[in-house]
């Protein structure tokens, strides 16, 4: 995998998880504080996914 590909996978996973977590937490908490929690969880999922793909790429070589 090239450098840009694992970064794009990380960004796409982060953005999609941000949207999903924001919607879920807004429904559960019944206020807009769920958006902040969704952003935090989405960023952490995106970073961890890109790091996992980066580590997986190094093991292939």
C-alpha positions as CSV (number, residue, x, y, z in Angstrom):
1,X,0.0,0.0,0.0
2,X,1.3,3.5,-0.8
3,X,1.4,6.2,1.8
4,X,-1.6,8.0,0.3
5,X,-3.7,5.0,0.3
6,X,-3.6,4.2,4.0
7,X,-4.1,7.9,4.7
8,X,-7.2,8.0,2.5
9,X,-8.5,4.8,4.2
10,X,-8.0,6.5,7.6
11,X,-9.7,9.7,6.5
12,X,-12.7,7.8,5.0
13,X,-13.1,5.6,8.1
14,X,-12.7,8.6,10.4
15,X,-15.3,10.7,8.5
16,X,-17.8,7.8,8.3
17,X,-17.4,6.9,12.0
18,X,-17.7,10.6,13.0
19,X,-21.1,10.8,11.2
20,X,-22.3,7.5,12.6
21,X,-21.2,8.2,16.2
22,X,-22.6,11.7,16.1
23,X,-26.0,10.5,15.0
24,X,-26.0,7.7,17.5
25,X,-24.9,9.9,20.4
26,X,-27.4,12.6,19.5
27,X,-30.2,10.1,19.6
28,X,-29.0,8.6,22.9
29,X,-28.2,11.9,24.7
30,X,-31.1,13.9,23.2
31,X,-28.9,17.0,22.8
32,X,-26.0,18.3,20.7
33,X,-23.3,17.1,23.0
34,X,-23.3,13.9,21.0
35,X,-21.7,15.7,18.0
36,X,-18.6,16.4,20.0
37,X,-18.4,12.8,21.3
38,X,-18.9,11.6,17.8
39,X,-16.1,13.8,16.5
40,X,-13.7,12.5,19.2
41,X,-14.5,8.9,18.5
42,X,-14.4,9.4,14.7
43,X,-10.9,11.0,14.9
44,X,-9.6,8.2,17.1
45,X,-11.0,5.5,14.8
46,X,-9.5,7.2,11.7
47,X,-6.0,7.5,13.3
48,X,-6.0,4.0,14.6
49,X,-7.1,2.6,11.2
50,X,-4.4,4.5,9.3
51,X,-1.8,3.3,11.8
52,X,-3.0,-0.3,11.5
53,X,-2.8,-0.2,7.7
54,X,0.7,1.5,7.9
55,X,1.9,-1.3,10.3
56,X,0.4,-4.0,8.0
57,X,2.2,-2.5,5.0
58,X,5.6,-2.7,6.8
59,X,5.0,-6.4,7.6
60,X,4.4,-7.3,4.0
61,X,7.9,-6.1,2.9
